Amino acid sequence: MNDSIYPLVEYAAAMRDEDIPDQVIRKTEDLFQDTIGCILSGSSATGMKELKEITDLWGGAGHATVLPFGERTSAPSAAFLNAAMAHANDYDDTHDSAVNHGCVTLVPALLATCEALSEDEGRSFSGAIPFRRISGREIISALAIGLDISNRMGLAFIPYLHVGWLPTTLWGPFACAAACGRLLRLDTERMYNAFGLAYSQIHANRQGLLDGVLTKRIQPAFSASAGVNSAFFAADNITGARNIVDGDFGIRALYTSGRIDKGHIRDGLGTFFETVNVSIKPYPCCRCTHPVIDAALTLKKEHSIDWNNISRGIIYLPPQAMGQIGNEFEIRDNPTVDAQFSAQYTAALSFIRGWPVIDDFEKENVISREDIKTLAKRFSTVEFEKNQSGLVPVEMDLILKDGRNFHARIPAAKGSRENPLTKDELVLKFNNCLDNSAKKYPRDAREKILKGMEEFVNFEDMREFMRLF
């Protein structure tokens, strides 16, 4: 009970849905809608068909739905596949300071858990698992709390983590265990076990990103599945580690050389929610590229710049961003990932094409766009603001062939709390996601889905919502 994780355990088990502020609920609804769109858009992405084939091979009880295919599989497998699809286009939410994609693990885990509980409504399993129908409000509340937990953990450790660790998959199992554990009505003791079981399954390295391979898309999926398993195992009294943060082999010892900012874990718990600080991505690429894109779009608009007149550009990045997107652009085995994680490529794309959309990062488009690749070579990156741990500020110097020089500084990326997307922009993004779904949705179906999103907290049985797809 003395471990630094315990306040979050108690919070996950005891926080009442009705005590979550309306502002947090509204923001969480937007994040839920955004993530559903990301899942649908990722259903056609490279590698997803193969993942689904393997999961079909393993089989499993048909408790939960794989969107948008409508096929049913086991809850952990459905959470895995939906999370992989949600992350496939790099369009999912980000807490810019914690550098964490929370919803990509949480929403798939919650959907799978809800369906599993609702499917066997009224049935008991060792008397421990409360099979019942789940309302939209319960899902949104669990999501808000899960996001708060994952981002608080991220903020507590992010200044001390090596850039090679992947925060999303470090904190995702804890967040999913907590959120799904709420739906399983875990008491504090069993919730503690869920956290301990989650710790046994965390994984987190960026090597797949550096190597430009499809593993990068899949890593959050392991976390979603781990969170579902942790919650259900704990519900049936499987025990987990206790000294998760402060133990001899706890997070502090293994990941941060003993360092932690405990204030992010305990201060304002239950009254202030980091959920409100989560950003919704406007562009389908690494969040670190977004202020770069913002700078390019700003300069292009303010100075009517013709890209052919650009002689060279210098992009100034803080360390976190430099480590992810600062390398010289080159096309390797996975051109989509190479482009999504390149400051130079996304800058060039923005000057030539404008606001980036999913198609801009399709493999064939990345390979064939000689104009973008040519302009990308005119940009270089420089690390600056070395004491910053987030993705901003970003600056850009632009030198034109006619001798003119321009400068832009981006202190807050588009989609952040300081610079949010409008409702119209959220709908535009959602439709861009549906444009890329493996299942095609005509206009009337899209309108029904969007209307269902707007009324989601009023659904008494989330299965009604799932039928929209």
Secondary structure, DSSP 8 states (H G I E B T S, - for coil): --STTHHHHHHHHH--GGGS-HHHHHHHHHHHHHHHHHHHHHTTSTTHHHHHHHHHHH-----EEETTTTEEE-HHHHHHHHHHHHHHTS-S-EETTTTB--HHHHHHHHHHHHHHHHHTTT--STTTS------HHHHHHHHHHHHHHHHHHHHHHGGGS-TTS-HHHHHHHHHHHHHHHHHTT--HHHHHHHHHHHHTT-----HHHHHT-THHHHHHHHHHHHHHHHHHHHHTT----S-TTTSTTSHHHHHSTT---THHHHTTTTTS-GGGGEE--SSSS-GGGHHHHHHHHHHHHHHT--GGGEEEEEEEE-HHHHHHH-S-----S-HHHHHHT-HHHHHHHHHHH-S--GGGGSHHHHHH-HHHHHHHTTEEEEE--TT--SS--EEEEEEETTS-EEEEEESS-TTSSSS---HHHHHHHHHHHHHT-SS---HHHHHHHHHHHHTGGG-SSHHHHHTT-
